[in-house]
Amino acid sequence: MNNRRLELHERPAPAVGNNKHKKFIQWIVEYLSMAGGQANTLEIYYWLNENTKQGLQIHALVNVLSKGPFETVGEESAHNGLGVKRVVKIWQVKVDKVEERSERT
């Protein structure tokens, strides 16, 4: 059903729509486990685009990270591919989401 037909208080909570980015979430969780549990946005972005066939744009990645089972830990300065310095967030998997998955299996 289209959410526009629902009243605002009846609409579901924001989430990554229709499991469109389910595979990206799995790849990000895999990368975070390899990277020691935490990584910044640019590290995740470059790893996804080097190791997946279709890749992902930065604004779509930020959307997946903010609405998926991830949380911010802090911020740090990083250089993008052109050498421009910018402040990026550090991400990790939410602890309660990991516990839920381990309980189901």
HUSULZI-V327222 format. One record per residue. SS is DSSP state (H for helix, E for strand, L for the rest). PHI is phi in whole degrees, -180 to 180 (999 if undefined). D_LAST is the distance of its C-alpha to the last C-alpha in Angstrom with 2 decimals. Layout:
ss=SS phi=PHI d_last=D_LAST
ss=SS phi=PHI d_last=D_LAST
//
This chain:
ss=L phi=999 d_last=31.17
ss=L phi=-71 d_last=33.06
ss=H phi=-66 d_last=32.43
ss=H phi=-68 d_last=36.18
ss=H phi=-82 d_last=36.89
ss=L phi=-93 d_last=34.84
ss=L phi=-66 d_last=36.31
ss=H phi=-58 d_last=35.12
ss=H phi=-73 d_last=33.44
ss=H phi=-95 d_last=31.55
ss=L phi=-72 d_last=30.04
ss=L phi=-69 d_last=26.31
ss=L phi=-65 d_last=25.37
ss=L phi=-63 d_last=25.87
ss=L phi=-155 d_last=23.02
ss=L phi=-69 d_last=22.99
ss=H phi=-65 d_last=24.47
ss=H phi=53 d_last=22.98
ss=H phi=54 d_last=20.22
ss=L phi=-60 d_last=23.24
ss=L phi=-108 d_last=21.99
ss=H phi=-60 d_last=18.29
ss=H phi=-67 d_last=18.96
ss=H phi=-64 d_last=21.00
ss=H phi=-62 d_last=18.31
ss=H phi=-63 d_last=16.05
ss=H phi=-67 d_last=19.20
ss=H phi=-65 d_last=20.11
ss=H phi=-61 d_last=16.85
ss=H phi=-62 d_last=17.45
ss=H phi=-65 d_last=21.06
ss=H phi=-62 d_last=20.50
ss=H phi=-68 d_last=18.43
ss=H phi=-73 d_last=21.37
ss=L phi=-88 d_last=23.94
ss=L phi=93 d_last=22.95
ss=L phi=99 d_last=20.95
ss=L phi=-140 d_last=23.94
ss=E phi=-158 d_last=26.29
ss=E phi=-88 d_last=29.03
ss=H phi=-60 d_last=29.38
ss=H phi=-68 d_last=31.83
ss=H phi=-63 d_last=29.82
ss=H phi=-64 d_last=26.83
ss=H phi=-59 d_last=29.37
ss=H phi=-66 d_last=31.14
ss=H phi=-65 d_last=28.05
ss=H phi=-61 d_last=26.72
ss=H phi=-74 d_last=30.19
ss=H phi=-86 d_last=30.75
ss=H phi=-113 d_last=27.49
ss=L phi=-122 d_last=26.72
ss=L phi=-71 d_last=29.01
ss=L phi=-90 d_last=29.62
ss=L phi=69 d_last=29.41
ss=L phi=-156 d_last=29.49
ss=L phi=-80 d_last=32.36
ss=H phi=-63 d_last=32.38
ss=H phi=-69 d_last=32.64
ss=H phi=-71 d_last=29.66
ss=H phi=-64 d_last=27.63
ss=H phi=-62 d_last=28.69
ss=H phi=-63 d_last=27.70
ss=H phi=-63 d_last=24.13
ss=H phi=-65 d_last=23.90
ss=H phi=-75 d_last=25.43
ss=H phi=-101 d_last=23.45
ss=L phi=-87 d_last=20.05
ss=L phi=-83 d_last=17.52
ss=E phi=-125 d_last=20.20
ss=E phi=-137 d_last=22.89
ss=E phi=-85 d_last=26.28
ss=E phi=-108 d_last=27.20
ss=E phi=179 d_last=30.84
ss=E phi=-133 d_last=33.42
ss=E phi=-151 d_last=35.36
ss=E phi=-86 d_last=38.17
ss=E phi=-147 d_last=37.53
ss=E phi=-105 d_last=39.67
ss=L phi=-82 d_last=38.79
ss=L phi=-63 d_last=39.95
ss=L phi=-92 d_last=43.51
ss=L phi=87 d_last=43.80
ss=L phi=-81 d_last=43.77
ss=E phi=-83 d_last=42.41
ss=E phi=-148 d_last=40.04
ss=E phi=-94 d_last=37.71
ss=E phi=-126 d_last=34.00
ss=E phi=-87 d_last=30.93
ss=E phi=-102 d_last=28.35
ss=E phi=-117 d_last=24.71
ss=E phi=-148 d_last=21.38
ss=E phi=-74 d_last=17.84
ss=L phi=-62 d_last=17.68
ss=H phi=-65 d_last=16.16
ss=H phi=-66 d_last=14.81
ss=H phi=-70 d_last=12.96
ss=H phi=-67 d_last=11.21
ss=H phi=-65 d_last=10.31
ss=H phi=-63 d_last=9.05
ss=H phi=-66 d_last=6.65
ss=H phi=-72 d_last=5.47
ss=H phi=-72 d_last=5.58
ss=H phi=-71 d_last=3.80
ss=L phi=-88 d_last=0.00
//
